[in-house]
Amino acid sequence: MNVQKPPATLPPWVKAEVADACAPGRSCTHPLLRITEVRHYFPTSEIRFERLGGLVKSVIAVKRK
């Protein structure tokens, strides 16, 4: 089984969760960041929300000029 390694740019606690989630014999899942965590990791970015039917589908950090 080919186990994917988490990207080097993720914080250490996320890497540990991804490595655990991708352990052999388990399906590979990635933890989702909360909106407050997105704001923390991208403090100078504009946070946009993609909505579908009034519900937030995606959170996007856009670099400000």
Backbone as CSV, one residue per row, in Angstrom:
resi,resn,N_x,N_y,N_z,CA_x,CA_y,CA_z,C_x,C_y,C_z
1,MET,0.844,-1.171,0.000,0.000,0.000,0.000,0.892,1.237,0.000
2,ASN,0.579,2.207,-0.853,1.347,3.442,-0.951,0.790,4.460,0.033
3,VAL,1.562,4.842,1.048,1.122,5.791,2.060,1.611,7.168,1.673
4,GLN,0.693,8.142,1.599,1.058,9.505,1.246,1.616,10.226,2.458
5,LYS,2.664,11.025,2.245,3.214,11.844,3.313,2.555,13.217,3.256
6,PRO,2.294,13.841,4.413,1.701,15.168,4.403,2.688,16.202,3.866
7,PRO,2.187,17.295,3.254,3.083,18.332,2.746,3.902,18.958,3.873
8,ALA,5.102,19.429,3.555,5.999,19.999,4.562,5.505,21.342,5.098
9,THR,4.582,21.994,4.401,4.137,23.326,4.815,3.073,23.295,5.906
10,LEU,2.563,22.139,6.247,1.538,22.048,7.284,2.158,22.138,8.665
11,PRO,1.411,22.661,9.655,1.918,22.697,11.022,2.147,21.275,11.547
12,PRO,3.051,21.114,12.509,3.399,19.767,12.997,2.210,18.959,13.507
13,TRP,1.262,19.605,14.202,0.128,18.844,14.734,-0.759,18.317,13.626
14,VAL,-0.852,19.044,12.498,-1.651,18.565,11.366,-0.919,17.410,10.695
15,LYS,0.419,17.514,10.561,1.199,16.427,9.960,1.003,15.128,10.728
16,ALA,0.997,15.219,12.061,0.828,14.021,12.887,-0.542,13.403,12.663
17,GLU,-1.579,14.254,12.581,-2.935,13.734,12.360,-3.051,13.088,10.989
18,VAL,-2.453,13.718,9.968,-2.520,13.166,8.608,-1.746,11.857,8.549
19,ALA,-0.560,11.814,9.151,0.235,10.578,9.137,-0.523,9.449,9.824
20,ASP,-1.212,9.751,10.934,-1.993,8.741,11.638,-3.182,8.299,10.791
21,ALA,-3.822,9.270,10.129,-5.001,8.953,9.314,-4.625,8.126,8.087
22,CYS,-3.389,8.271,7.613,-2.943,7.556,6.415,-2.148,6.296,6.739
23,ALA,-2.271,5.819,7.957,-1.558,4.607,8.345,-2.032,3.420,7.497
24,PRO,-1.152,2.452,7.277,-1.548,1.281,6.476,-2.802,0.609,7.050
25,GLY,-3.691,0.230,6.157,-4.926,-0.428,6.571,-6.062,0.539,6.866
26,ARG,-5.795,1.831,6.790,-6.841,2.833,7.030,-7.004,3.677,5.779
27,SER,-8.183,4.173,5.554,-8.376,5.063,4.416,-7.728,6.404,4.750
28,CYS,-7.162,7.053,3.758,-6.432,8.304,3.964,-7.415,9.475,4.002
29,THR,-7.457,10.148,5.141,-8.306,11.326,5.280,-7.445,12.491,5.740
30,HIS,-7.910,13.690,5.485,-7.186,14.890,5.891,-8.073,15.714,6.809
31,PRO,-7.528,16.176,7.934,-8.334,16.993,8.841,-8.659,18.342,8.203
32,LEU,-9.847,18.823,8.458,-10.254,20.125,7.934,-9.910,21.194,8.955
33,LEU,-9.514,22.366,8.451,-9.215,23.480,9.338,-10.491,24.250,9.647
34,ARG,-10.598,24.716,10.875,-11.708,25.594,11.251,-11.439,26.979,10.687
35,ILE,-12.480,27.804,10.585,-12.329,29.153,10.043,-11.327,29.951,10.874
36,THR,-11.358,29.811,12.195,-10.411,30.530,13.047,-8.971,30.081,12.778
37,GLU,-8.776,28.799,12.464,-7.441,28.297,12.144,-6.965,28.842,10.800
38,VAL,-7.864,28.934,9.828,-7.514,29.515,8.529,-7.080,30.962,8.730
39,ARG,-7.821,31.714,9.540,-7.453,33.108,9.820,-6.099,33.187,10.533
40,HIS,-5.825,32.237,11.409,-4.546,32.215,12.132,-3.379,31.956,11.177
41,TYR,-3.495,30.987,10.276,-2.410,30.627,9.377,-2.256,31.578,8.197
42,PHE,-3.301,32.349,7.903,-3.256,33.316,6.808,-3.735,34.684,7.306
43,PRO,-2.995,35.317,8.244,-3.466,36.551,8.876,-3.567,37.749,7.937
44,THR,-2.779,37.789,6.874,-2.818,38.937,5.960,-3.717,38.696,4.750
45,SER,-4.370,37.556,4.705,-5.227,37.211,3.565,-6.678,37.572,3.821
46,GLU,-7.389,37.785,2.727,-8.837,37.975,2.801,-9.471,36.584,2.799
47,ILE,-10.359,36.343,3.739,-11.027,35.044,3.832,-12.357,35.130,3.093
48,ARG,-12.530,34.264,2.112,-13.773,34.228,1.327,-14.478,32.901,1.578
49,PHE,-15.784,32.926,1.425,-16.590,31.737,1.663,-17.338,31.375,0.388
50,GLU,-17.195,30.131,-0.050,-17.955,29.624,-1.186,-19.198,28.954,-0.606
51,ARG,-20.342,29.373,-1.074,-21.600,28.864,-0.517,-22.393,28.087,-1.556
52,LEU,-23.160,27.137,-1.056,-24.056,26.354,-1.895,-25.347,26.181,-1.111
53,GLY,-26.405,26.751,-1.604,-27.684,26.649,-0.917,-27.680,27.327,0.449
54,GLY,-26.875,28.384,0.596,-26.823,29.116,1.850,-25.838,28.562,2.865
55,LEU,-25.292,27.380,2.611,-24.322,26.775,3.522,-22.906,26.990,3.000
56,VAL,-21.953,27.152,3.911,-20.556,27.332,3.511,-20.011,25.990,3.014
57,LYS,-19.561,25.997,1.748,-19.009,24.791,1.136,-17.486,24.784,1.245
58,SER,-16.875,25.962,1.066,-15.421,26.073,1.087,-15.012,27.384,1.729
59,VAL,-13.844,27.380,2.356,-13.236,28.579,2.902,-11.944,28.792,2.131
60,ILE,-11.777,30.010,1.572,-10.661,30.289,0.698,-9.892,31.498,1.233
61,ALA,-8.572,31.381,1.356,-7.721,32.502,1.754,-7.125,33.106,0.481
62,VAL,-7.396,34.400,0.249,-6.913,35.081,-0.936,-5.884,36.122,-0.514
63,LYS,-4.718,36.074,-1.120,-3.640,37.002,-0.776,-4.028,38.425,-1.188
64,ARG,-3.886,39.342,-0.240,-4.164,40.758,-0.534,-2.969,41.373,-1.237
65,LYS,-3.253,42.364,-2.095,-2.176,43.048,-2.827,-1.509,44.078,-1.955
